[in-house]
Amino acid sequence: MAADDGGAQGMRGMMPEAALSSGKPMPRVGMGTASFPLGATEPSTVKDVVLRAIEAGYRHFDTAAVYQTEAILGDAVAEAVRAGLVASRDDLYITSKLWLAHAHPGHVLPSLRRALRKMQMEYLDLYLIHFPVSMRLAEDPESMTYSKDDLVMMDMEGVWKEMEECQRLGLTKAIGVSNFSCKKLETLLSFATISPAANQVEVHPYCRQNKLREFCKEKGIQLCAYSPLGGKGTPWSNNAVMDCPLLKQIAMERGKTIAQVCLRWVYEQGDCVIVKSFNKSRLRENLGIFDWELTNDDRHKISTLPEWRGTLDIFVHKTGPYKTVDEFWDGEITGDK
């Protein structure tokens, strides 16, 4: 059977949502705007794809300061409203993230305000700490340069206090984190007066995050998956997910693509999922996951795949706060440990 849209044509206004501990519900499938090398894709291409995604039914868009797509996404949203694709910006769910060099007390609010100016918006729906580590402050606040030599320990309590102020001021409807382990979430929760609404992490059939997911459920934190297809095209990826014989077999038996099998699997875990494709046909294909299910046998077989994490050592350095992979991920290299 050939793969089809699986109901994508009927998704406008019908995207499943996840209720969060604060803010409005998060659409279960969102579109990411990062491309690698960062900032390499023509702005007009990114803008056009965002507009096509809105036409296809996407209502959740994910960006970050370091992606260099905040202004482009803002332009696309403004054009979508002018064109009547959505009634207003309020019909969309917009996430952005705090860059490492701005993850210092006194610099969180200015960073969010810069993002809002770029995006021509009064508020975000979700603002995330991008990684649980900081970098030395850059002289130029617009600089997105990255060097492991500049990594420093984050003042998590000070940064989170200012994240909370962002929410209290209405500059973001909800706040959260990205790439936080159970242990780091426990530390944050020990002093938070506003709990994180979401934790965005790597999730795919080879990186299942079972322990973290259960922890987040217990604490009322929504897990949101990035790199659901293994992060193909990113600096930390390989092709293991898309080349997996088991996933190919399941896709063939279900009459779906490997991508749809992966996205459906993530969806069935209860996670929100960030997909990234600048291909217009695949944008619609990625929404074709709501009107069918994996079998119990499919789920069991996927649970036996060996686990690995792609974003393993990108913030590990001999002069940084985390000298080993275990230190950064608190030993939670696979989803069951």
Buried (B, 14 or more C-beta within 10 A) or exposed (E): EEBBBBBBEEBBEEBBBBEBBBBBBBBBBBBBBBBBEBBEBEBEEBBBBBBBBBBBBBBBBBBBBBBBBBBBBBBBBBBBBEEEBBEEBEBBBBBBBBBBBBBBEEBBBEBBEBBBEBBBBEBBBBBBBBBBBBBEBBEEBEEBEBEBEBBBEBBBEBBBBBBBBBBEEEBBBBBBBBBBBBBBBEBBEEEBEBBBBBBBBBBBBBBBBBBBBEBBEEBEBBBBBBBBBBBBEBEBBBEBBBEBEBBBBBBEEBEBBBBBBBBBBBBBBEBBBBBBBBEBEBBBBBBBBBEEEBEEEBBEBBBEBEBBBBBBBBBBBEEBBBEEBEEBBBBBBBBEE
